[in-house]
Amino acid sequence: MKAARIAVAAAALFTAAPFVALQSAGAVEQGMAAAPWRIGFADVVQKVRPAVFSISVKVVEETRGRTKPRHGVSVGSGFFISPDGYAVTDAHVVRPEHATALSTQIRMLDGEVYDADLIGADQQTDVALIKVKGRIDFPFVSFTDAPPRVGDWVIAIGSPFGLDGTVTTGVVSAEGRDIGYGPYNDFIQIDAPTNQGSSGGPTFDLAGNVIGVNTALWRTPGAAGFIGIAFAIPADTVKSIIAELKENGAVTRGWLGVEVEPVTPEIAVRSGLGRARGALVGAAKAANGALGRDHFPQRRAGAGFPRARAPHRRHAAGHRRGRQRTAPRRSENRGAAIRQIA
């Protein structure tokens, strides 16, 4: 009887797959959208892909002693955030270092080409806002209001190597990464493949909302192509930057002139806080900083500050909060480095 039960169980396992296949085949005839076991990203991609475009910027590079200027092209990706042509990309795409931009064009998925003007670019966060001319009914996407969770599915769309509308998928590998890439470090790490030309392209959640803007990837000597580590600028950062770029054309940051360090459990005990929270002013700068004022408001540790996450000192310059350094340094990776995608 035991052998018979085992045989029946085995038969059930072998017949389960054809049964599902028959059900799936029937669901195709009735419309796959109604099949609860349908797995894929096609519905989301179909909705958001038309809003993503490739971007080409003609530039003149600095001469550096040459008698004739050298012309070139900076390429990347971008996406519309409003029907009247406002769009987001990376600052290093539209304003590359050691070069002057002459003209900017975008190419949409259907092949249509439009001219664009640069509204503003913030090099410190690598966010840029452009205005595409020629239409008032561009397809557009929205930013998420909720940060992604580690392990969430993501969809990256861009134009790697000029292949417009390329779709790749992956997951959120980590959040709050400090990769030593500029003064404001709070990147989303993803493993969706990105390559040269993907810079400025959006990364979506499964609801079709933008969770980040692709900006950099991890490269190691001898490794060819993508190795599974890429970084995106979080949506909340992008939203705050483009709002100021749209209004003023540039981002204005304050300078406190102080060094801030986290409140450790030991400091909390000595300060009578009860628990580790807030931030501690470790030092004040004498020149044009806090000590240059007639008064310096004193705060005890933890008073009026959110909990600090950085375990090391960081200059309090600007409105973005520093995060823990989680990316290994060059010396720890034998030449591994962060590179801009474009």
HUDADA-V707331 format. One record per pair of residues at least 12 apart in sequence whose C-alpha atoms are under 8 Angstrom apart, sorted by the first residue. I is the first residue (numbers start at 0). J is the second residue. D is the distance in Angstrom with one decimal. If there is no record, write none. Layout:
<<I	J	D> <I	J	D>>
This chain:
<<40	205	7.6> <43	205	6.5> <43	206	6.9> <43	207	5.7> <44	166	7.8> <44	207	7.7> <46	207	7.4> <47	139	7.5> <47	140	6.5> <47	207	6.4> <48	108	8.0> <48	156	7.2> <48	164	6.6> <49	107	7.3> <49	108	6.1> <49	138	6.3> <49	139	7.9> <50	78	5.5> <50	79	5.5> <50	107	7.9> <50	137	7.3> <50	138	4.9> <50	139	4.9> <50	140	6.5> <51	76	7.3> <51	77	5.8> <51	78	4.3> <51	79	6.7> <51	107	7.0> <51	108	7.4> <51	156	7.1> <51	157	6.8> <51	164	6.9> <51	200	7.1> <51	201	7.7> <52	76	5.8> <52	77	5.5> <52	78	5.9> <52	105	6.4> <52	106	5.6> <52	107	4.7> <52	108	6.3> <52	157	7.1> <52	158	7.5> <52	163	7.0> <52	164	7.1> <53	74	7.4> <53	75	5.9> <53	76	4.3> <53	77	6.2> <53	105	5.6> <53	106	5.3> <53	107	6.6> <53	157	7.1> <53	158	5.7> <53	161	7.5> <53	163	6.3> <54	74	5.6> <54	75	5.3> <54	76	5.3> <54	77	6.7> <54	103	7.2> <54	104	5.8> <54	105	4.3> <54	106	6.4> <55	72	6.6> <55	73	5.8> <55	74	4.6> <55	75	6.7> <55	103	5.9> <55	104	5.4> <55	105	6.2> <56	72	5.5> <56	73	5.0> <56	74	6.3> <56	92	7.5> <56	93	6.2> <56	100	6.5> <56	101	7.2> <56	102	5.7> <56	103	4.5> <56	104	6.5> <57	70	7.4> <57	71	6.0> <57	72	4.6> <57	73	6.5> <57	100	5.9> <57	101	5.4> <57	102	5.4> <57	103	6.5> <58	70	5.8> <58	71	5.3> <58	72	5.7> <58	73	7.1> <58	98	6.1> <58	99	5.3> <58	100	4.3> <58	101	5.4> <58	102	7.4> <59	71	6.2> <59	98	5.4> <59	99	5.2> <59	100	6.5> <59	101	7.2> <60	97	6.0> <60	98	4.1> <60	99	6.4> <61	97	5.6> <61	98	5.6> <61	99	7.7> <73	92	5.9> <73	93	7.1> <73	95	7.4> <73	341	7.6> <74	92	6.3> <74	196	5.9> <74	341	6.5> <75	88	7.9> <75	92	6.0> <75	157	7.9> <75	158	6.7> <75	159	7.7> <75	195	7.7> <75	196	4.3> <75	197	5.7> <75	198	5.2> <75	199	6.2> <75	200	7.6> <75	341	5.7> <76	88	6.4> <76	157	5.5> <76	158	5.9> <76	196	6.4> <76	197	5.6> <76	198	5.7> <76	199	4.8> <76	200	4.7> <77	89	7.7> <77	157	7.5> <77	198	7.8> <77	199	4.9> <77	200	4.8> <77	201	7.1> <78	139	7.2> <78	140	7.6> <78	199	7.8> <78	200	6.6> <78	201	6.8> <79	137	7.2> <79	138	6.8> <79	139	4.6> <79	140	6.4> <80	139	4.9> <80	140	5.3> <80	141	6.1> <81	137	7.2> <81	138	7.6> <81	139	5.4> <81	140	7.4> <82	135	5.5> <82	136	4.7> <82	137	4.4> <82	138	6.0> <82	139	6.0> <83	131	7.9> <83	134	6.6> <83	135	4.1> <83	136	6.1> <83	137	6.4> <84	130	5.3> <84	131	4.6> <84	132	6.4> <84	134	7.0> <84	135	6.6> <84	136	7.9> <84	137	6.3> <85	128	7.0> <85	129	5.8> <85	130	4.6> <85	131	6.3> <86	128	5.8> <86	129	5.3> <86	130	6.2> <86	131	7.2> <87	126	7.3> <87	127	5.9> <87	128	4.9> <87	129	6.3> <87	199	7.0> <87	241	7.9> <88	126	6.3> <88	127	5.3> <88	128	6.5> <88	129	7.7> <88	198	7.4> <88	199	4.0> <88	200	6.6> <88	212	7.5> <89	120	8.0> <89	125	5.3> <89	126	4.8> <89	127	5.3> <89	198	6.3> <89	199	4.5> <89	212	7.7> <89	214	6.7> <90	120	5.2> <90	121	6.2> <90	122	5.8> <90	125	4.6> <90	126	5.0> <90	127	4.7> <91	122	7.1> <91	125	6.3> <91	341	7.9> <92	198	7.2> <92	199	7.5> <92	341	6.7> <93	117	7.6> <93	120	7.9> <93	127	7.5> <94	120	7.3> <102	114	7.9> <102	115	7.8> <102	116	7.9> <103	115	5.4> <103	116	6.7> <103	117	8.0> <105	131	7.8> <107	163	8.0> <108	163	6.4> <108	164	6.3> <113	131	6.6> <113	132	6.4> <113	133	6.6> <114	131	6.0> <114	132	5.8> <114	133	7.7> <115	129	6.5> <115	130	5.4> <115	131	4.1> <115	132	5.7> <116	129	5.6> <116	130	5.2> <116	131	6.5> <116	132	7.8> <117	129	4.5> <117	130	6.4> <118	130	6.6> <118	244	6.8> <118	245	6.6> <118	248	5.7> <119	244	5.3> <119	245	7.3> <119	248	4.6> <119	249	5.7> <120	244	7.2> <120	248	7.7> <120	249	6.8> <121	240	7.7> <121	249	6.8> <121	250	6.6> <123	181	5.7> <123	182	6.5> <123	183	6.9> <124	181	7.0> <124	182	8.0> <124	183	6.4> <124	232	7.9> <125	214	7.5> <126	237	6.6> <126	240	7.1> <126	241	7.5> <127	241	7.1> <127	244	7.9> <128	241	6.1> <128	244	6.8> <128	245	7.3> <140	207	7.7> <140	208	6.8> <140	209	7.3> <141	208	5.5> <141	209	6.1> <142	208	5.2> <142	209	4.5> <142	210	6.3> <142	234	6.1> <142	238	7.7> <143	208	5.0> <143	209	5.6> <143	210	5.7> <143	234	6.7> <144	235	7.7> <146	210	7.0> <146	233	7.9> <146	234	7.8> <147	171	7.4> <147	204	7.8> <147	210	6.9> <148	171	6.9> <148	174	7.9> <149	170	7.5> <149	171	4.9> <149	172	5.7> <149	173	5.5> <149	174	6.9> <150	170	5.4> <150	171	5.1> <150	172	6.3> <151	170	5.3> <151	171	5.5> <151	204	7.7> <152	168	7.3> <152	169	5.8> <152	170	4.4> <152	171	6.6> <152	204	6.5> <152	205	6.8> <153	168	5.7> <153	169	5.4> <153	170	5.3> <153	171	6.7> <153	189	7.9> <153	191	7.3> <153	202	6.4> <153	203	5.5> <153	204	5.0> <153	205	6.7> <154	166	6.9> <154	167	5.9> <154	168	4.5> <154	169	6.6> <154	191	7.1> <154	202	5.4> <154	203	5.0> <154	204	6.4> <154	205	7.5> <155	167	5.3> <155	168	6.1> <155	191	6.4> <155	192	7.8> <155	193	7.7> <155	200	7.2> <155	201	6.0> <155	202	4.3> <155	203	6.3> <156	197	7.6> <156	200	6.0> <156	201	6.0> <156	202	6.6> <157	196	7.2> <157	197	4.9> <157	198	7.6> <157	199	7.9> <157	200	4.9> <157	201	7.2> <158	196	5.4> <158	197	5.4> <158	200	7.8> <159	193	7.0> <159	194	5.3> <159	195	5.2> <159	196	4.2> <159	197	4.9> <160	194	7.4> <160	195	5.8> <160	196	5.5> <161	196	6.6> <167	191	5.7> <167	192	6.0> <167	193	7.8> <168	190	7.8> <168	191	4.8> <168	192	7.2> <169	189	6.7> <169	190	5.2> <169	191	4.1> <169	192	7.6> <170	189	5.8> <170	190	6.0> <170	191	6.7> <171	187	7.1> <171	188	6.0> <171	189	4.6> <171	190	6.9> <172	187	7.8> <172	188	5.3> <172	189	5.0> <172	190	6.5> <173	187	6.2> <173	188	5.0> <173	189	7.1> <174	186	6.3> <174	187	4.6> <174	188	6.0> <175	187	6.1> <175	322	6.2> <175	323	7.5> <176	188	6.9> <176	322	7.0> <176	323	7.1> <176	324	6.7> <176	325	5.9> <176	326	6.9> <177	321	7.9> <177	322	5.9> <177	323	6.0> <177	324	4.6> <177	325	5.8> <177	326	6.3> <178	324	6.7> <178	325	7.0> <178	326	5.1> <178	337	7.3> <179	324	7.6> <179	326	7.8> <180	337	7.5> <183	319	6.4> <183	320	7.3> <183	321	6.3> <184	321	6.2> <184	322	6.4> <185	232	7.3> <185	233	7.3> <185	321	7.2> <185	322	6.1> <186	230	6.0> <186	231	5.7> <186	232	5.3> <186	233	6.2> <187	211	7.3> <187	230	5.5> <187	231	5.1> <187	232	6.4> <187	233	6.2> <188	228	6.7> <188	229	5.7> <188	230	4.6> <188	231	6.5> <189	227	7.7> <189	228	6.2> <189	229	5.3> <189	230	6.1> <189	231	7.5> <190	227	4.7> <190	228	5.2> <190	229	6.0> <191	227	7.0> <191	228	8.0> <191	229	7.4> <192	225	6.2> <192	227	6.5> <192	229	7.5> <193	213	8.0> <193	216	7.5> <193	225	6.7> <193	229	6.9> <193	340	7.5> <194	224	7.2> <194	225	6.5> <194	340	5.9> <194	341	7.7> <195	340	4.9> <195	341	4.8> <196	340	6.4> <196	341	4.7> <197	213	6.8> <197	214	7.9> <197	340	6.2> <197	341	6.4> <198	212	7.7> <198	213	5.3> <198	214	5.0> <198	215	7.2> <198	339	7.3> <198	340	5.2> <198	341	5.1> <199	212	5.7> <199	213	5.4> <199	214	6.2> <200	212	5.8> <200	213	5.5> <201	213	6.1> <202	231	7.6> <209	234	6.7> <210	233	6.1> <210	234	5.0> <211	231	5.1> <211	232	5.0> <211	233	4.4> <211	234	4.8> <211	237	7.7> <212	231	4.9> <212	232	5.0> <212	233	6.8> <212	234	7.3> <212	237	7.8> <213	229	7.7> <213	230	6.1> <213	231	4.2> <213	232	6.4> <213	340	8.0> <214	229	8.0> <214	230	6.1> <214	231	5.4> <214	232	6.7> <214	339	5.9> <214	340	6.1> <215	229	5.9> <215	230	5.2> <215	231	7.0> <215	337	6.5> <215	338	5.4> <215	339	4.2> <215	340	5.0> <216	228	5.9> <216	229	4.1> <216	230	5.8> <216	337	5.8> <216	338	5.6> <216	339	6.5> <216	340	6.2> <217	229	6.1> <217	335	7.3> <217	336	6.0> <217	337	4.8> <217	338	6.3> <218	335	5.8> <218	336	5.5> <218	337	6.2> <218	338	6.8> <219	332	8.0> <219	334	6.5> <219	335	4.3> <219	336	6.5> <220	334	6.5> <220	335	6.5> <252	316	7.4> <252	317	4.7> <252	318	6.7> <253	316	6.4> <253	317	5.0> <253	318	7.1> <254	288	7.0> <254	315	7.0> <254	316	4.8> <254	317	6.0> <255	288	5.8> <255	289	6.0> <255	315	6.2> <255	316	6.2> <255	317	7.9> <256	283	5.9> <256	284	5.0> <256	285	7.9> <256	287	7.1> <256	288	3.9> <256	289	5.1> <256	290	7.9> <256	314	7.5> <256	315	6.7> <256	316	7.1> <257	280	6.6> <257	281	7.4> <257	282	5.6> <257	283	4.3> <257	284	5.8> <257	288	7.1> <257	289	6.5> <257	314	6.2> <257	315	5.8> <258	280	5.9> <258	281	5.4> <258	282	5.1> <258	283	6.3> <258	284	8.0> <258	312	6.5> <258	313	5.8> <258	314	4.6> <258	315	5.8> <259	278	6.5> <259	279	5.6> <259	280	4.7> <259	281	5.5> <259	282	7.4> <259	312	5.9> <259	313	5.7> <259	314	6.3> <259	315	6.2> <260	278	5.9> <260	279	5.3> <260	280	6.4> <260	281	6.2> <260	307	7.7> <260	309	7.3> <260	310	7.1> <260	311	6.2> <260	312	4.8> <260	313	6.6> <261	276	7.8> <261	277	6.8> <261	278	4.8> <261	279	5.9> <261	306	7.7> <261	307	5.2> <261	308	6.8> <261	309	6.3> <261	310	6.1> <261	311	7.3> <261	312	7.7> <262	275	5.6> <262	276	5.9> <262	277	6.1> <262	278	5.4> <262	279	6.0> <262	300	6.9> <262	301	7.2> <262	307	7.2> <263	275	5.6> <263	276	7.8> <267	300	7.8> <270	300	7.1> <272	300	7.9> <272	301	7.2> <275	301	7.8> <275	306	7.7> <276	301	5.3> <276	304	7.7> <276	305	6.8> <276	306	4.6> <276	307	6.9> <277	300	6.4> <277	301	3.7> <277	302	6.5> <277	303	7.2> <277	304	4.6> <277	305	5.0> <277	306	4.3> <277	307	5.7> <278	300	5.9> <278	301	5.6> <278	304	6.1> <278	305	7.4> <278	306	6.7> <278	307	5.8> <279	299	7.6> <279	300	5.1> <279	301	7.1> <280	300	7.8> <308	321	7.7> <308	322	5.9> <308	323	6.3> <309	321	6.3> <309	322	5.0> <309	323	4.6> <309	324	7.7> <310	323	6.4> <311	323	7.8>>
